[in-house]
């Protein structure tokens, strides 16, 4: 699989996806491990839990990286335009690896609508649908 930094414009400390495990026309699968050195957990929940906003950004970045790897979009500046149907089902402890499964709903040159689910040890922790727009 391609190095994730070739697929999205994000860099440390705002890169919230470690790798794309697979990407095909049906789904994109990626992973992120949040260890205790991860900057955005150090002040959250006494450094024991990953903030929900970070989980959402991770799954959005996973979708964008996968869509780029598939050649559906280019590495450009995309903005998160809306979140829909965001549901949290559990906490993610520091040290956990989150596996994300993303599906493309609509893809065009200016819009990317996706839906996805995040899991820790096979347990669903997040489900969301989002829309990204190309920024000029």
C-alpha positions in Angstrom: 0.0 0.0 0.0 1.1 3.6 -0.6 2.6 5.7 2.1 -0.3 7.6 3.6 1.6 10.9 3.4 1.5 10.6 -0.4 -2.3 10.3 -0.2 -3.3 13.3 2.0 -1.9 16.8 2.6 -1.9 16.3 6.4 1.3 16.1 8.3 2.3 15.7 12.0 0.7 16.6 14.3 -2.5 16.6 12.3 -2.1 13.3 10.4 -4.6 11.0 12.0 -4.3 7.9 9.8 -1.4 5.4 9.9 -2.1 3.3 6.9 -4.6 2.2 4.3 -4.9 -1.6 4.6 -7.0 -2.0 1.4 -9.0 0.0 -1.0 -11.3 -1.1 -3.7 -14.5 0.0 -5.4 -16.6 -1.4 -2.5 -14.7 -0.1 0.6 -11.6 1.5 2.0 -10.0 0.0 5.2 -7.5 1.9 7.3 -6.0 1.9 10.7 -4.7 4.3 13.4 -3.0 3.5 16.7 -3.2 6.2 19.3 -0.3 5.6 21.6 0.5 7.7 24.7 2.8 10.0 22.7 -0.1 11.0 20.5 -0.3 14.8 21.1 -4.1 15.0 21.2 -4.7 12.5 24.0 -2.2 14.0 26.4 -4.8 16.4 28.0 -7.9 14.5 27.3 -9.7 12.3 29.9 -6.5 12.3 32.0 -4.6 11.0 28.9 -6.5 7.7 28.9 -9.1 8.1 26.1 -9.0 9.4 22.5 -11.3 12.4 22.0 -14.3 11.8 19.8 -13.4 14.7 17.5 -10.1 13.0 16.8 -11.9 9.8 15.9 -14.1 11.6 13.5 -11.2 13.3 11.8 -9.3 10.0 11.6 -12.2 8.3 9.7 -12.5 11.2 7.4 -8.8 11.2 6.6 -9.0 7.4 6.0 -11.8 8.0 3.5 -9.8 10.7 1.7 -6.6 8.7 1.6 -8.4 5.7 0.2 -10.3 7.8 -2.4 -6.9 9.2 -3.5 -5.3 5.8 -3.6 -8.2 4.6 -5.9 -7.6 7.6 -8.2 -11.1 9.0 -7.5 -9.7 12.3 -6.2 -6.3 14.0 -6.2 -4.2 15.2 -3.3 -5.7 18.6 -2.9 -7.1 20.8 -0.2 -10.4 19.4 0.9 -12.6 20.8 3.6 -15.0 18.9 5.8 -18.3 20.5 4.9 -20.8 18.5 7.0 -21.2 15.7 9.4 -24.3 13.6 9.4 -25.5 10.7 11.5 -22.5 10.7 13.8 -22.9 8.1 16.5 -20.4 7.1 19.2 -20.8 3.6 20.7 -17.9 3.4 23.0 -14.6 5.0 24.2 -11.2 4.3 22.6 -8.4 3.9 25.2 -5.0 5.2 24.6 -2.9 2.4 23.0 -5.7 1.0 21.0 -5.7 0.5 17.3 -8.8 1.7 15.5 -9.8 0.0 12.3 -11.9 2.0 9.9 -14.2 0.8 7.1 -15.3 3.6 4.7 -17.7 3.4 1.7 -18.0 6.0 -1.0 -21.5 7.4 -1.4 -20.9 10.1 -4.0 -17.7 11.2 -5.7 -17.2 14.1 -8.1 -14.5 16.5 -8.9 -15.7 18.9 -6.2 -17.6 16.7 -3.7 -16.7 13.5 -1.7 -19.5 12.0 0.4 -18.6 9.0 2.4 -19.9 6.8 5.3 -17.9 4.8 7.7 -17.6 2.7 10.8 -14.7 2.5 13.3 -13.9 -0.5 15.4 -11.6 -1.4 18.3 -10.9 -5.1 18.8 -14.0 -5.8 16.6 -16.2 -3.6 18.8 -18.0 -0.7 16.9 -17.0 2.7 18.4 -18.1 5.2 15.8 -20.4 5.4 12.8 -20.7 8.6 10.7 -21.5 10.0 7.3 -19.7 13.2 6.0 -19.3 15.4 3.0 -16.0 17.0 1.9 -15.7 19.8 -0.6 -12.8 20.9 -2.7 -11.3 24.2 -1.5 -9.9 26.7 -3.9 
